[in-house]
Amino acid sequence: MPFTALNSRMVEARIGPGQRLYSQRGAMLAYRGEVTFTPDIQGGQGGVGSMIGRRIAGEATPLMTVDGTGTVMFGHGGHHVHVVDLTGETLYVEADRLLAFDGSLQQGTMFMGSQGGVMGMVRGQVTGQGLFTTTLKGVGSVAVMAHGGVIELPIGPQHPVHVDPQAYVAHRGEVRNKLSTALGWRDMVGRGSGEAFQLELSGQGTVYVQASEEKL
């Protein structure tokens, strides 16, 4: 069930019998029809194991299960919303960036330290995000939140992409990441320590970058 953009900060999803959505709690703005909202304590399609993994990492974002027949409008905190349509691949996204997603997608948790070893763990310290990230796999749509909108940057075998860690939102595809130091003009003019590091993504896929370095 694809999401329809109502404006840059709101999306709408149509739900029918046998269909299900998950959303961040407090993200429902309005709905029409016979729709029910219940707290999700099973960790979505990933089950209890996925939920426990996120809780250990301190990244458990409370979810709501959305069932019934009707249309539901989602938005949260005035953040910009970007829709990612998956066709079988895996999306790696920070848990607090999730607004809503298809219940058909399989939800899991990945230890970011496994991508880049120690540098992957350093990434968590620099960005303020944990060592785990949420994964969503399958065919369906995901609505993610960001500051100032999102751009999609392709990653190719000979074309890695370097991203400010605090501007990173999500990525998909066969992508590896590592953190590297990069002293540049931003440091010379006295900006914060974030720009002293770059998140390098290589392989084949797409990275989603927000227009602001602020956290949600």
TORKOL-4160 file (C-alpha; in steps of 0.2 Angstrom, whole numbers, padded with zeros to 4 digits, m for minus):
216
<pt num="1" X="0000" Y="0000" Z="0000"/>
<pt num="2" X="0010" Y="0015" Z="m0006"/>
<pt num="3" X="0010" Y="0031" Z="0004"/>
<pt num="4" X="0003" Y="0047" Z="m0005"/>
<pt num="5" X="0011" Y="0063" Z="m0001"/>
<pt num="6" X="m0001" Y="0076" Z="0004"/>
<pt num="7" X="0012" Y="0089" Z="0006"/>
<pt num="8" X="0031" Y="0089" Z="0011"/>
<pt num="9" X="0027" Y="0085" Z="0029"/>
<pt num="10" X="0011" Y="0073" Z="0028"/>
<pt num="11" X="0007" Y="0057" Z="0019"/>
<pt num="12" X="m0008" Y="0047" Z="0018"/>
<pt num="13" X="m0010" Y="0028" Z="0017"/>
<pt num="14" X="m0026" Y="0018" Z="0012"/>
<pt num="15" X="m0028" Y="0002" Z="0022"/>
<pt num="16" X="m0040" Y="m0013" Z="0018"/>
<pt num="17" X="m0045" Y="m0030" Z="0025"/>
<pt num="18" X="m0030" Y="m0041" Z="0028"/>
<pt num="19" X="m0018" Y="m0026" Z="0027"/>
<pt num="20" X="m0008" Y="m0019" Z="0041"/>
<pt num="21" X="0003" Y="m0004" Z="0044"/>
<pt num="22" X="0015" Y="0001" Z="0058"/>
<pt num="23" X="0018" Y="0019" Z="0063"/>
<pt num="24" X="0028" Y="0028" Z="0076"/>
<pt num="25" X="0016" Y="0032" Z="0091"/>
<pt num="26" X="0009" Y="0049" Z="0090"/>
<pt num="27" X="0011" Y="0050" Z="0071"/>
<pt num="28" X="m0007" Y="0048" Z="0066"/>
<pt num="29" X="m0014" Y="0065" Z="0062"/>
<pt num="30" X="m0032" Y="0060" Z="0056"/>
<pt num="31" X="m0041" Y="0045" Z="0048"/>
<pt num="32" X="m0057" Y="0041" Z="0039"/>
<pt num="33" X="m0066" Y="0024" Z="0040"/>
<pt num="34" X="m0066" Y="0010" Z="0052"/>
<pt num="35" X="m0047" Y="0010" Z="0058"/>
<pt num="36" X="m0040" Y="0004" Z="0074"/>
<pt num="37" X="m0024" Y="0008" Z="0083"/>
<pt num="38" X="m0015" Y="m0003" Z="0096"/>
<pt num="39" X="0002" Y="m0003" Z="0104"/>
<pt num="40" X="0014" Y="m0015" Z="0096"/>
<pt num="41" X="0024" Y="m0025" Z="0109"/>
<pt num="42" X="0030" Y="m0039" Z="0097"/>
<pt num="43" X="0043" Y="m0028" Z="0087"/>
<pt num="44" X="0033" Y="m0028" Z="0071"/>
<pt num="45" X="0037" Y="m0042" Z="0058"/>
<pt num="46" X="0054" Y="m0045" Z="0067"/>
<pt num="47" X="0046" Y="m0052" Z="0082"/>
<pt num="48" X="0052" Y="m0051" Z="0100"/>
<pt num="49" X="0070" Y="m0054" Z="0095"/>
<pt num="50" X="0070" Y="m0038" Z="0085"/>
<pt num="51" X="0062" Y="m0028" Z="0099"/>
<pt num="52" X="0074" Y="m0035" Z="0112"/>
<pt num="53" X="0089" Y="m0030" Z="0101"/>
<pt num="54" X="0083" Y="m0012" Z="0099"/>
<pt num="55" X="0079" Y="m0011" Z="0118"/>
<pt num="56" X="0097" Y="m0017" Z="0122"/>
<pt num="57" X="0104" Y="m0003" Z="0111"/>
<pt num="58" X="0092" Y="0010" Z="0118"/>
<pt num="59" X="0084" Y="0012" Z="0101"/>
<pt num="60" X="0067" Y="0005" Z="0104"/>
<pt num="61" X="0055" Y="0017" Z="0096"/>
<pt num="62" X="0037" Y="0014" Z="0101"/>
<pt num="63" X="0026" Y="0008" Z="0087"/>
<pt num="64" X="0007" Y="0007" Z="0084"/>
<pt num="65" X="m0001" Y="m0007" Z="0074"/>
<pt num="66" X="m0014" Y="0000" Z="0062"/>
<pt num="67" X="m0028" Y="m0011" Z="0055"/>
<pt num="68" X="m0045" Y="m0009" Z="0048"/>
<pt num="69" X="m0053" Y="m0001" Z="0032"/>
<pt num="70" X="m0050" Y="0017" Z="0028"/>
<pt num="71" X="m0037" Y="0030" Z="0025"/>
<pt num="72" X="m0024" Y="0037" Z="0038"/>
<pt num="73" X="m0014" Y="0053" Z="0038"/>
<pt num="74" X="0003" Y="0053" Z="0046"/>
<pt num="75" X="0015" Y="0066" Z="0051"/>
<pt num="76" X="0026" Y="0070" Z="0066"/>
<pt num="77" X="0034" Y="0085" Z="0074"/>
<pt num="78" X="0033" Y="0095" Z="0057"/>
<pt num="79" X="0047" Y="0085" Z="0050"/>
<pt num="80" X="0049" Y="0083" Z="0031"/>
<pt num="81" X="0043" Y="0066" Z="0026"/>
<pt num="82" X="0051" Y="0055" Z="0012"/>
<pt num="83" X="0043" Y="0039" Z="0005"/>
<pt num="84" X="0055" Y="0024" Z="0000"/>
<pt num="85" X="0047" Y="0011" Z="m0011"/>
<pt num="86" X="0056" Y="m0006" Z="m0008"/>
<pt num="87" X="0055" Y="m0020" Z="m0021"/>
<pt num="88" X="0063" Y="m0034" Z="m0011"/>
<pt num="89" X="0079" Y="m0026" Z="m0005"/>
<pt num="90" X="0083" Y="m0020" Z="0013"/>
<pt num="91" X="0082" Y="m0003" Z="0019"/>
<pt num="92" X="0094" Y="0002" Z="0034"/>
<pt num="93" X="0086" Y="0016" Z="0044"/>
<pt num="94" X="0088" Y="0024" Z="0061"/>
<pt num="95" X="0074" Y="0019" Z="0072"/>
<pt num="96" X="0069" Y="0037" Z="0076"/>
<pt num="97" X="0068" Y="0041" Z="0058"/>
<pt num="98" X="0053" Y="0029" Z="0055"/>
<pt num="99" X="0036" Y="0037" Z="0053"/>
<pt num="100" X="0026" Y="0023" Z="0046"/>
<pt num="101" X="0029" Y="0007" Z="0035"/>
<pt num="102" X="0020" Y="m0008" Z="0027"/>
<pt num="103" X="0016" Y="m0022" Z="0039"/>
<pt num="104" X="0021" Y="m0034" Z="0025"/>
<pt num="105" X="0039" Y="m0029" Z="0027"/>
<pt num="106" X="0050" Y="m0039" Z="0038"/>
<pt num="107" X="0058" Y="m0029" Z="0052"/>
<pt num="108" X="0075" Y="m0033" Z="0060"/>
<pt num="109" X="0090" Y="m0026" Z="0069"/>
<pt num="110" X="0108" Y="m0025" Z="0063"/>
<pt num="111" X="0124" Y="m0022" Z="0073"/>
<pt num="112" X="0132" Y="m0007" Z="0064"/>
<pt num="113" X="0149" Y="m0012" Z="0071"/>
<pt num="114" X="0149" Y="m0027" Z="0060"/>
<pt num="115" X="0151" Y="m0014" Z="0045"/>
<pt num="116" X="0168" Y="m0007" Z="0047"/>
<pt num="117" X="0173" Y="m0015" Z="0063"/>
<pt num="118" X="0179" Y="m0002" Z="0076"/>
<pt num="119" X="0175" Y="0012" Z="0064"/>
<pt num="120" X="0157" Y="0006" Z="0064"/>
<pt num="121" X="0156" Y="0008" Z="0083"/>
<pt num="122" X="0164" Y="0025" Z="0082"/>
<pt num="123" X="0151" Y="0030" Z="0071"/>
<pt num="124" X="0138" Y="0028" Z="0084"/>
<pt num="125" X="0147" Y="0038" Z="0096"/>
<pt num="126" X="0150" Y="0053" Z="0084"/>
<pt num="127" X="0132" Y="0053" Z="0078"/>
<pt num="128" X="0124" Y="0051" Z="0094"/>
<pt num="129" X="0115" Y="0036" Z="0087"/>
<pt num="130" X="0116" Y="0018" Z="0094"/>
<pt num="131" X="0126" Y="0004" Z="0087"/>
<pt num="132" X="0111" Y="m0005" Z="0080"/>
<pt num="133" X="0100" Y="0001" Z="0066"/>
<pt num="134" X="0083" Y="m0005" Z="0060"/>
<pt num="135" X="0081" Y="m0015" Z="0044"/>
<pt num="136" X="0065" Y="m0017" Z="0034"/>
<pt num="137" X="0065" Y="m0030" Z="0020"/>
<pt num="138" X="0053" Y="m0035" Z="0007"/>
<pt num="139" X="0040" Y="m0027" Z="m0005"/>
<pt num="140" X="0032" Y="m0011" Z="0002"/>
<pt num="141" X="0033" Y="0007" Z="0006"/>
<pt num="142" X="0042" Y="0016" Z="0021"/>
<pt num="143" X="0039" Y="0034" Z="0026"/>
<pt num="144" X="0055" Y="0041" Z="0034"/>
<pt num="145" X="0057" Y="0058" Z="0043"/>
<pt num="146" X="0071" Y="0071" Z="0040"/>
<pt num="147" X="0075" Y="0089" Z="0043"/>
<pt num="148" X="0074" Y="0100" Z="0028"/>
<pt num="149" X="0069" Y="0087" Z="0015"/>
<pt num="150" X="0079" Y="0072" Z="0008"/>
<pt num="151" X="0089" Y="0069" Z="m0007"/>
<pt num="152" X="0094" Y="0052" Z="m0014"/>
<pt num="153" X="0112" Y="0049" Z="m0019"/>
<pt num="154" X="0117" Y="0034" Z="m0030"/>
<pt num="155" X="0131" Y="0023" Z="m0024"/>
<pt num="156" X="0141" Y="0014" Z="m0037"/>
<pt num="157" X="0156" Y="0002" Z="m0037"/>
<pt num="158" X="0168" Y="0015" Z="m0042"/>
<pt num="159" X="0158" Y="0030" Z="m0035"/>
<pt num="160" X="0157" Y="0029" Z="m0016"/>
<pt num="161" X="0148" Y="0043" Z="m0007"/>
<pt num="162" X="0154" Y="0053" Z="0008"/>
<pt num="163" X="0141" Y="0060" Z="0020"/>
<pt num="164" X="0141" Y="0070" Z="0036"/>
<pt num="165" X="0136" Y="0057" Z="0049"/>
<pt num="166" X="0123" Y="0069" Z="0056"/>
<pt num="167" X="0115" Y="0071" Z="0039"/>
<pt num="168" X="0113" Y="0053" Z="0036"/>
<pt num="169" X="0095" Y="0046" Z="0036"/>
<pt num="170" X="0095" Y="0029" Z="0028"/>
<pt num="171" X="0103" Y="0018" Z="0014"/>
<pt num="172" X="0098" Y="0003" Z="0004"/>
<pt num="173" X="0107" Y="m0010" Z="m0007"/>
<pt num="174" X="0123" Y="m0019" Z="m0005"/>
<pt num="175" X="0132" Y="m0005" Z="0004"/>
<pt num="176" X="0147" Y="m0005" Z="0017"/>
<pt num="177" X="0150" Y="0010" Z="0028"/>
<pt num="178" X="0165" Y="0016" Z="0037"/>
<pt num="179" X="0170" Y="0032" Z="0047"/>
<pt num="180" X="0185" Y="0042" Z="0042"/>
<pt num="181" X="0192" Y="0058" Z="0048"/>
<pt num="182" X="0192" Y="0073" Z="0036"/>
<pt num="183" X="0199" Y="0090" Z="0042"/>
<pt num="184" X="0192" Y="0102" Z="0030"/>
<pt num="185" X="0186" Y="0120" Z="0028"/>
<pt num="186" X="0172" Y="0118" Z="0040"/>
<pt num="187" X="0184" Y="0114" Z="0054"/>
<pt num="188" X="0195" Y="0129" Z="0049"/>
<pt num="189" X="0181" Y="0141" Z="0051"/>
<pt num="190" X="0177" Y="0135" Z="0068"/>
<pt num="191" X="0162" Y="0123" Z="0066"/>
<pt num="192" X="0158" Y="0109" Z="0077"/>
<pt num="193" X="0167" Y="0092" Z="0078"/>
<pt num="194" X="0154" Y="0083" Z="0067"/>
<pt num="195" X="0163" Y="0088" Z="0051"/>
<pt num="196" X="0179" Y="0081" Z="0057"/>
<pt num="197" X="0172" Y="0064" Z="0052"/>
<pt num="198" X="0164" Y="0057" Z="0036"/>
<pt num="199" X="0153" Y="0042" Z="0033"/>
<pt num="200" X="0160" Y="0033" Z="0018"/>
<pt num="201" X="0147" Y="0022" Z="0009"/>
<pt num="202" X="0153" Y="0011" Z="m0005"/>
<pt num="203" X="0146" Y="m0004" Z="m0015"/>
<pt num="204" X="0130" Y="m0003" Z="m0025"/>
<pt num="205" X="0114" Y="0006" Z="m0018"/>
<pt num="206" X="0107" Y="0022" Z="m0013"/>
<pt num="207" X="0109" Y="0033" Z="0002"/>
<pt num="208" X="0096" Y="0046" Z="0009"/>
<pt num="209" X="0103" Y="0062" Z="0015"/>
<pt num="210" X="0094" Y="0076" Z="0024"/>
<pt num="211" X="0097" Y="0094" Z="0022"/>
<pt num="212" X="0101" Y="0098" Z="0040"/>
<pt num="213" X="0113" Y="0091" Z="0052"/>
<pt num="214" X="0100" Y="0092" Z="0067"/>
<pt num="215" X="0094" Y="0077" Z="0076"/>
<pt num="216" X="0075" Y="0073" Z="0076"/>
